[in-house]
Amino acid sequence: MFAVTRANRPSPATGLQAPELGAAESQAAGALMRVNHVGEICAQALYQSQALFARSPAQRQQFEQAAQEELDHLAWTAQRVTELGTHTSHLAPLWWAGAFAWGSVAGLAGDRWSLGFVVETERQVEAHLASHLDRLPEQDVASRAIVDQMKHEEAEHANAALAAGALPLPPAIQGLMRAAATVMTTLAHRI
């Protein structure tokens, strides 16, 4: 679960030539990429638990496929965190367990609600990644390429879930999800 993950696809940052970042820029970019890495840990737990509780084989396969794609994101962000000279979150097991619990609840609610959870999660992640593109140093083309690719693929996951029959989540659940994400991003930025 927390072993070194290898990507099946090359990182979008492969072969990019970027100017050297200053210490402050590396630190800022590293903290943002650490948050993104935590998001990918959570994505693994969410999709694994949702696949576990999926009622139809088609939904199970969709969740497993999305988890496989998210493994690339996990590997890319871990590599970039290391390149920026910082560390991944020390709270990784906590993030994974919390996300697994959320995904389990969604899965137990039924496939269409679980798909709705995917849509809402991926829409929130997509907005979060857009904000990181605004905050990453312009010259950090490596981090920017990774985040941009992730943003595109998160949108694809949301669209696939919508096409598969996702039900919209009640506003209260959406709000709880935003609050949990705020706690996670705030802590992961530093720890």
N, C-alpha and C positions, 0 to 999 in steps of 0.2 A: 504494500500500500504506500509506503514512504521510501521505497527504494529509488535508485536513480532510474528515471524514465527516459527511454529512447524514442525519439520521434520516428514515425514512418515516412514523413515527408521532410525535405530540407527546410530549415528556417527561412522565413522571408528575408531575414537579415544576411543570409549567406552571400558573400561576395561584395557586400556594400562597403565602400570606402568612406569612412567618416573622420572628421577631424577629432583630435584628442579632446575629451571633455575636461573641464576644470574640476577640482575637488567638489565644489558646491553643486555643480551640474550633475556630476556622477552620483553624488549622494541623493539629490532630488529625484533623478531618474531611477536610481536603485530602489528608493522607497516606493515609487509608483509601480515598478515592475514586481516588487515583492507583493504588493496588494493584488496585482494581476495574477501572480502565481498562486496566492491563496484562493482567488476566485476559481482557478482551475482545479485546485484540490477539492473545493466545494462542488464543482461541476462533476467531478468523478464520483463523489459520494451521492450526489443527487441522481445522476443517471443510473448508477449501480443499484440504488435502492428502488428507484422507479421500475427498472427492469425486473428486479426481484418480485415486485408485487403486481406487475402488469398482468392483466387478465387474458389478453389475446396475444398469440405468438407474434402477430404483426407489430403490436406496440412494443413488445419486449425487444424485437429486432431493431426497431427504430431507436429505442433508448440505448441499446448496446452499440449501435452504429454511431450515435452522437457521442457516446462516451469514448469510443475509439478515436474520433476526430479531436475530441478535447484532450486526449493524451498528447497529441502533437503540441497543443498550446501549453500544456504542463511542462513538457521538455523544453520548448522554446523559451518560456519565461524563466525557468530554472537556470538555463544556460546564460541568459542575459543578465540575470541577477548576479551570477558569479562574475561575468565579464565586467560588470559595473563595480565590483569590489565590495559587495555587501553580502548579506545572508538572506536566506528564505526565512519565513516566519517560524519562530520557536514554538508557536501554538498550533502547528499543523494538525496534530491529532485531535485537538479540540474543534478546529474548523471542520475537519472531516466528519467527526461524530455528529456535530450539530446539523450539518447538511444532510447526512444520512438520515437523521431523524425527520427533518423536514420532508425529504423525498419519500420516506416511508409513509408518512401521513398522507401525502399527495397520492401515492400509489394505492394505498388502502381505500381512498375515497373513490377510486374507479379510474379507468383509462382516460375518459374525457376530461375529468378534473385534473388528473395528472398531466395531461397534455396542456391544459390551461395553466398549470403551474410552470411548465416549460416556457410557454409564451411569455408569461409575466416575468419570469426570471431572466430570459434572454433579452427582453426589451429593456429591463433595468440594467443589465450588463452592457448592452449596446450603448445606452446613454452614458454609463459610467466610463466606458472605453473612449467615447467621443470626448468626454471631459479630460481624460488623460492625454489625448492627442493635443488638446489645447494647452496642457500644462507641461508636457515633455519639452526639453530644450529642442529648438529647431534643428540644431546640428546633430542631434542624436537620431540619425536616420535609421540605425539598427532597431532601437526600441520602437520607433514610430512605425517601421515596416511591420514589425510583429503585431503591434496593437491594431494597426489598420486591418491586417489579415484576420485577426481574431474577431474584430468588430463585424466584418463582412460575414464570417462563418456563424457567429452567434445569431445574426439576422436570418440566415438560412435555416438554422434550427428552429427559430420561432415560426417562420413561415411554414416549415414542414409540419410542425405541431398543429398550426391552424388548419392546414389542408387535411390533416388526419382527424379533425373533428373536435378540437379543443373547445372547452367551455370557458367563458370569461370568469375570472375569479371575482368574488365580491370585493368591493373597495376596502373593507376592513382587513381582509387577508393581504391585499396588495400593500396596504399601509404597514402591516406587521412585517412583510418581506422587506420593505424599504428601511424600516427601523433596524431589523437584523443586519441588513447590508451596511448601514451606517456604522453600527458597532464594529462589525468585522473590518471594514475599511479603515476606520480610525485606529483600531488596535494593530492591525497588520502593517500599517504605515510605519510603525515604530518597532514592533516586537516580532 
